[in-house]
């Protein structure tokens, strides 16, 4: 398999509910490498009152991870640092102050919401990021009940605003249930999916399955489309380019 990118993964050890230690991170790296992944944007959680690791700790642990990633397989995996930023009223200010990171130093931001958040709140927070010059990526959009209930209409609206859509590998391959898988398929059929991430946390119930997702998308939509959302679009993040 060609080199694909994972833009959503909790692989930095000891900073959130993802990899507990470097040993677990290395196991995850090996799984990603075996699946054809050659680049990962690590996205530790930041959520007030739940996940608030210091930037000093995050960067320190990331450097340990990056060193280990270069020794995986024959080619290694290139690591980049980002963040899964949970929605809040000051999320744009948090980024501007440098308290949390964008995706790989770009203007792209991986934005997470509660499963129960209404469309009006999601819309307002996305607009706030855009007003401040960021390129929001809506993390695992298939989890938000109000979005799923709206079908593709609200996703179309978000993309027209300037946001991007990310779905999880497990949702696409069917591990999160038939209804979720069907919704993902519907969005892909309209070519409204921009990114797929593993959202991997460990080597147990939340193992990264990006390779399976690539194969599923290629079978359903064709290899050219799969290459766009697994390779070309992630490279736009790394180059800080819009598409």
Secondary structure, DSSP 4 states (H G I P E B T S, - for coil): ---EEEEEE--STTSSSS-SSHHHHHHHHHHHHHTTEEEEEE--EEBTTTB---HHHHHHHHHHHHHHHTTSTTT--EEEE--EEE--TTHHHHHHTTSS--STTSSEEEEE--TT--HHHHHHHHHHHHHTT-EEEETTGGG-HHHHHTTHHHHHHHHHHT-EEEEEHHHHHTTT-HHHHHHHHHHHHTT---EEE--B--SSTT---HHHHHHHHHHHH-HHHHHIIIIIHHHHHHTT---
